[in-house]
Amino acid sequence: MPKKIEALFDYLRTRFDNEPKSRVHIGEATGCWLYYTALSEEIPVLESALNTTTDDVLIDLLKEGKKLATNQQQALQSFMLKEGIPLSDTNEHKPISDPNDIPLGVKPTDSEIANLISAKVASNIVMCSTNISQSIRSDIGLMWIRFHSEKAIYGIDVKTKMREHGWIKVPPYYYPPGAPKN
């Protein structure tokens, strides 16, 4: 799947990214700064979660999420530095620790960790959508579309695994008046 996405974005770049580059406007700069900050906060949280679970499925999701966040952060950092957009402060990485040494009253459950991942993915997707709509420059818009697509694909995997393991939280079902209740 990643090779297909790469091919799509290569096509989009050649098709739509041939215009002269204007300066980044304040909305585009703010979007970059906020998303960079969100990723900078997300990575240590994922590292902490890796230190607290022993579930192999959750560990794989956390590693994949950390890799995706790190790749997006590096791409965004490179873009921001090139465009003169200041970077926000980042948090330190978490050292590796043994999940079995964490007291039960402090240790989050696998369900809590999975739902935290889900909430972060949803938040990231909303931020990318907002940034897509505010981008005037094609290269910036394409960057946000790429980030959005990557997070959406990851989010589908997260949701599927949450459903399989009973971690997903489902709101109450809605029954319109007069509908059969089966």
N, C-alpha and C positions, 0 to 999 in steps of 0.2 A: 504493500500500500504506500509506503513512503516514496518509492520511486515514481509512482503515478502522481502523487502530490507534487513532487519536484518537477516533473514534466509539465504539469498544469501551470505551476507558477513560472516556469521558464517561458512558456507560451504567453502568459499574461504580461510578464515583464517586457517581452519583445513587442507585444501588441499595444500596450497602454503606457509604457514607461519611456517614451521617447520625447517627452516635452521638456522644455527648459525648466530647470529647478528654481523655483522662487524660494525666498527665505521661509523657514518654518514659522507659521503663525503661532500666536500664544496658545490657542486651543490644542494644536498639534504638540507643542512643547509640553504643555500641562499633561496631556494624555500620556506622553512618553514618560514623564517624570513619575506620574502616579502608578503606571503599570510596572515600571522598573522598581519602585518602592514596594509594590505588592509582591513582586517576585522575590525581592530581597528579604521580605518578611516570611514568605512561604517556604523557602529552602531550609532555614533552620527548624521550622516547625515540622517539616517532613523528616528531617534528621532526628529530631526528638522522638517522633512517632516510630521511626525505624529502631530506636533504642528501647521501645516499650512493648513491641509486639513480637510474638514468636510464630504467628500464622504466616505460612509460606505465600499464600495468595496475596495477603495484605502487604507483605514485604516486597513482593514483585510490583504491586501497584505503587507503593511508596518509592521504590527505586526508579520506576518509569516516570513517575511524577516529578521526582527530583531532577532526573536527567532532562526532561522537557523544560522545566522551569529554568534550569541552569543554561541550557542552550538558548532559550528565548532571552534570558537576562544578558548573556554575552552578546547576542546579536543586537539587542536594543542598546546596550552600553556602547558598542562600536558605532552605531548610528548616532547616538546622542553626542558622543565625543566629536565625531566628524562634523556635526551641525552646531557645536558649541552650546549644547544644552547641559547644564550642570547635573551631576549625578547626586542622588540622595545618599545619605549614610547607609551603610549596610551592616547587618548584624554578623557576629562571628559564627562560624560553623560550629556545630556541636560535636564534641568528641564521641567516639563509639563507646557504648557501655553495654553491660549485660542486662537484658530485659528481666531476668529472674532476680536481680538485685533490687528492683524497684518495689517499695512497699505497696500492697494492694490498695490502700486508701488513696494513693497518689497516682497509681498506674491507670491510664485510661483503658477502657475496654476496646476490643477490636471494632465493635459497632460504633463507638464514639470516634475512633480514628477514621473509619471508613466514611462516616458522615461529615467529618471535618474535611476530608479530601473532596468529597462531593460539593460541599459548600464553597471551598476554594475554587474548584473548577467552574462552578456556576458564576461566582463573582468575577473570575478572569474573563469568562465568555461575555458577560455583560459589559465589562470595561472595554474589551476588544470591539464589541458592537458599537458602543458609544464613540470610540476612536475612529472606527470606519466611517461613521456618519459625519464626523467633524473634519476629516482629512480632505484637503483640497489637492495636495500633491499626490500624484498617482503612485509614486514609490512608497510613500508613507501609507496610503490606503492599502496597497498590496501587502505591506509588512503586517498590517493589522488583520487583513483577511487570512494571511498565512497563520499567524498566531491563533486566531479564532478557530480556524480549521483544525489545527493541531490539538488545541484544547478540547474541541468538540469530539474528535475521534477518541481521545483519551477518556473523555467523560462518558462516552458510550461504553467503553470497556469497564470503567468504574461502576457504572449503573448495573451492567450485566452481572458483574461479580458480586455486587452488593445484594442483588436480588437472589442469586444462587446461594449465598451464605446467610440470608435472613437479616442482613444489616440495614436494608433500605427502610426508611420510615415512610409509610403511606398515609396520607391524610384520609379522613373519613370519606366514604363514598357519598356522592350526591344523588338523591332520588327526587326527581321533579315531582310535583303533586300529580297524582293519578297514574304514575308509572308503576308497572308491576315490580314487585320486590323479590326477584329471583336471583 
